[in-house]
């Protein structure tokens, strides 16, 4: 009998990344989701196709054996959790409180059976301290007696997701509701300290001792770089991220900003610049993937979140400031982000309305904690005003 892995969320990351890694590691993957046509199709075929796309080739792989449960099937979910040794969530941070009781029910059954096998849950969510947060949510549904077992036999593991998985198109859904297209990259860094017992052997999982450095690499190189292509690309009227990367003006700014970020991470986390440079070079090749069809809109939307004080742009600039250097190009990226006003993004429109009502300085202080008179504030304003003048 195959070991069981439970995957909460059968969407982009669940089906397009973690499910593949679990399957390649010899597990039967049991998905938990709410998409009834998808659940029915997964159960009917007991497999699903993944399309690996790059500029060089397209390859299709089949993931099996798999099955799926609806989130309302609490008894069945707790039964598979009782038998599983690994699980993961990729449901969206706002859904975590809804699945916490389901996970707790499974842990209750494991505690009652005094199962000696640890259950480790990898938390693939865009949430600060995601593993600790979800552990707390689950713990609230357990009795004091169950907590003793919970503390020693259940691990909650932080990760950073690097694989790019665009949402399936309407054409793909029509072709096969199970089908998902992804890039070939599939490294999964995880925090060693989150595991109960020894970390299991999972395909392409990298167990990290200096996990904060991997988090910084993801946020201030991958996410920051993607956002810069989005905001500079929007100013120049491009539709896709790869088009922005091909523009020599944008590419120069991208490289300069990445050099600033790398400098900040090296000084803060004590890692080698070569490690980050190699990752950045790999990202350039991945961002150039035309087959993913990653749009400027997708990588730039929700600027209010991306301009938060410790997020990809402001956070990277603050790291540079700590080194005593000037985040000259990152500040240009921040100014471009404050200029993002795509009519189809309600959050961009909300930001635009805030600026019109209160002025850019007050909005920058409220959204990014950029206070009047600060060096970074002045740098951003110095770039922001000429952008607005040019767009008039």
N, C-alpha and C positions, 0 to 999 in steps of 0.2 A: 504493500500500500504506500502511495506517495504521502509525504508530509503535506499538511495544509497550511496555506498562507491566506489570510483574510485581507482583502483590499477594500477599504471604505472609500467609495467614489470610483466610478468606472468611466471617468471623463478623460480629459487630455493627459493628465499626469498619471492617473491610476491605470488606465488602459494603455496609454501611449508610452509609458516609461516603467513604472514600478512593477506592473503586472508582467511585463516582459522579463525583467530581472528575476523576479520570483520564479517564473516558469523555467527560465534557463538554468536556475539553481536546483531544479528537480521537484518543485512544489506544485501541487494542484492549487490553482488560484480561485478563491471564492470571492466574487465581487459583491458588494452591498451598495445599492443605488436606488433611485426613485424613477428612473426612465424605463417605463414598462415595456415599450417596443424593444429597447436595447436588451433588457433582462430576458425577455422572451427569446430573442434571437441568439443571445449567448448560450442560453440553456438548450435551445434547439440544436445548435451546431457544436456546442462544447469546445469552441475555439473562436479565434478572431484573427483577422489579418492586420498586420502593421506594414505600411508602405514607407520604406526608408528612402528619402529623397535627397539628392545633392545635385550640384551642377554637372557632375560627371556621369551619374547613373541613377536608376531607380530600381530598388530591389524589394520584393515582398516576402515577408516571413509570417508563418502561422504560429500563433501562441495557443498551446493546449497542454493538458486538459484544463478547462475552466468551467465554472458554473456561476450563477448569480442569484442573489436573494433581494427581495424588496425590503427597504428599511422597516416596514411595518411587521415583518416576520421576525419578531423579537425572539421567540422561542428557538427558531431554527438558527438564527445568528448566534445566540448564546451557546448553542450546541456545537457549532463549528469553532467558536472561540475557545471552548473547553478543550478541543483537540489540537488547536493550532499551536505552533511555536513561534510564528512571526506574523505580524500584521502591519498595516500602514493606513494612514488617512491622507486623502487628497480631496477634500469635500468643500474647501473654502472655510476661512476662519469663523464666519458667522454660523456655520452649520455644526461646528464642533459641539456646542452645548446640546444639540439635538441627538447626536450619536453617543454622547457620554453615558447615558443610561443603558444603551445597548452593550457597550463595552463593559460596564460595571456588572451587568447581568452575567456575562460570560466569565468574568473574574470570580464572581460569587460561586459559580459552578465549579471552577477550578479549585477554589479554596475549600469547598465542601468535599471535593474528591481528594484533597490534599495532594494535588498534582505537583510533582517535584520538578517538572520541566518548566523553565522560565518562559514567559510570554513577553516578547519585545515588540514594541509598537513604534514604527518610524513615522514621525509627524511631518508631512510634506505640505506645510501651510505657510502662507505669507503673513506671519504673525511673530512679533518679538517674543522671545522665550516661549516658543510654541509648545515644546515638550513639557515644561514646568506648568504652563497654563492648562494644558489638557489633562495632565496628571491630577491637578487640583479639581478640575471639573468632574473627572471620573470618581475621585475619592469621595466627593460629596454624596455619591449614591451607594456607598458601601457602609456596612455596620462597623462599629469599633473592633469587633472580633475579626472581621475580614481584613481590616487594615494591616494587621500583623503580617498576613500572607502577602498582601498588596505591596508592602514596602520591600519585601525581600525577593519576590518572585515575578514582579512585573516591571519592565523597563520602558521608559518613554524617551525616545531618541530624536534629537534634533538633526536636521539635514539641510542642505541647500540644493535646490534643483537647478541644474544648468541646462538640461536638454530643452530645446525649443520645440514646442508642439502647438502649431496654430490650430484654432478651432476647425473641425471638419466643415467643409463647404456643403451647401445644399445638394450639389451634384454627388458628393461622396456619400451623403446620407441616403440619397435615392439609390445609389449603386449598391450600398450595403451599410446598414446602420451600425455595424460593428467596425467598419473600416476607419483607420486613423493614419494620417501621414505625419512623419516625424523626421528630424535630422538623425544621422547615424550616431552622433556623440551620445555616450551613455555612462559617464562617470557619476557615481553617487557618494559624495563625501558624507560621513556621519560622525557624530560626537561619541567617542569611546566611553565617556563618563556616564552616558545615559543607559547603558545596557545593564540588565540583570543577568549575572553569569557571564560566560564567554560570548562575545559576538559571534553569531552564526556566519557561515560562509555563504555569501550572496554574490552572484555574478556582478562584477564591476563596482562593488561596494568598497569604498576606501575608508577604513576606520582611522579617525584622526585624533591625535593627542593635542594638537594646537588648533582646535576647531575654530576659535574666534578668527584666526588668520584666513581660514577658508570662507567664513561668513563675510569678512571684509573683502576678500577677492571677488566673491559673487556680487556684493552690493556696489563696490566702488570701482570695479573693472567691468564686469559683465553688464549689470543693470545700469551703471553710469554711462558706459559706452553706448549701449542701446538707446538710452534716453537722449544722449547728445545727437545721435543720428536722427532720432525722431524730431527733436526741436529745431536743429539746423536744417533738416530736410524739409520741414514744414515751411520755414521761412523762404526756402528756395523753390517751393511749389512741387516737390516730388511726391509720388504716390507710395513708393516702396523704400524700405530701408536700404536695400542693396544699391538703389539709384543714388541715394545720398552718399554712400560710401565711395561710389565711383566718381563723384565730383571732387576734383583736386583741392578746391577751397575748403570743403567740409572735411575731407580726409586729413588735411594738414591740421585743422583745428582739433579733430578727433585724436590724432597722434600726440599733439601737444598736451591735451587734457589728460590722456591716459598716462603720459610721462609724469604729470603732476600727481595723479592718483597713486601711481606706483611708488613715487618718492614718499608720499604720506604713509602708505601701508608699511613700507620697509622700516621707516623710522618708528612707527607705533607698535608693530607686531614682531619685529626682529626676524623677518624672513628675507630670503635672498631676492634681489631684484630680478635675477635671471629666471626664477620660477614664475614670477608675475609677468615678465616680458614674454616668456614662452606661451603662457595662457592667453595673453593679449593677442599675440600673433595667431594663435589657433582660433580665437574669437573672430578676428578679421576675416579669416577664411569662411567661418560659419555664418557671419553676418552677410557675406556675399552670396549666400545660397538663394538663388533665384527661385528654385523649385518650392521653397516654403511659402513664398508669396506673402512675407511678413510686411504689413502695411505701416506707413508712417502714422496713421491714425491709431493703430493698436499699440505701437511702442511709445507713443507720446501722450495718449489719453490719460485722464485723471491727474493733471499737473498739481493739484492741491496736495495729493498724497506724495507725489514724487518730489515735491519741494519742502517736505517736512524737515525739521531741524537735523535729524540724524539719518535721513534717507540718502539716496544715491548721489545727489548733486551737492546739497549743502554739507552733508556728512563728509564727503570726499574733500571739499574745499576746507572744512575745519581741520581735517587731518594735515593738510598742506600747511595751514597757518601754524599749527603746533610745531612744525619743523623750522619755523622762522622764515619760510619762503612765501611767495605771493601766488595764489591760485588764479593767475591771470586769465587763462583760457577757460577754466572751470567757471569762473564768474561770468564769462560770455555765454556759456551754456545755461547758467541760471537765468540770465537776462532773456535768452531765447525761450526758456520754459515759461517765464512770466508773460511772454508775448504769444503763447499758444492759445488761440481762440477758435478752434475748429467748431463750426456751427452744429455738428452732430454730437459733440461731447458736452453733456449738460454740466459737468464739473468745470470744464474750460469756460463755458459761458457764465457759470457762477463766479469764477475768478475774475473774468472780464468785467462783470457787473460790480464786483467789490472794488476793483481798481477805479472804475468810473465814478463810484460813489465816494470812496474814502481816499483815493490817491495811492500810487504805487508804494510810497514809503510806509504807510500804515499797514497795507496788505502784506508787505514783506516782513514787517515786524510780527504781525499776527500769525502768518502761515509758516515762516521760516526762522523766526526769532532773530532776524537781522535788525539790530537796533540802530537808530539814527546815529551817525557819526562814527560807526564802526568801520574799520578798513574794508572788510568784505562788503558791507552795505554800499559804501562809496564806489567800490570797484564795479558792483553789479549795476548801480545806477548809471555809471559812466558808460556802460555798454547798452543799457536798456533804452535810454532816451534817443540815441541815434537810430536804433532799430525802429522805434515808433515814428521818428521823423521820416525815415526812408519809406515806411509803409503808407504814409499819408497820401 
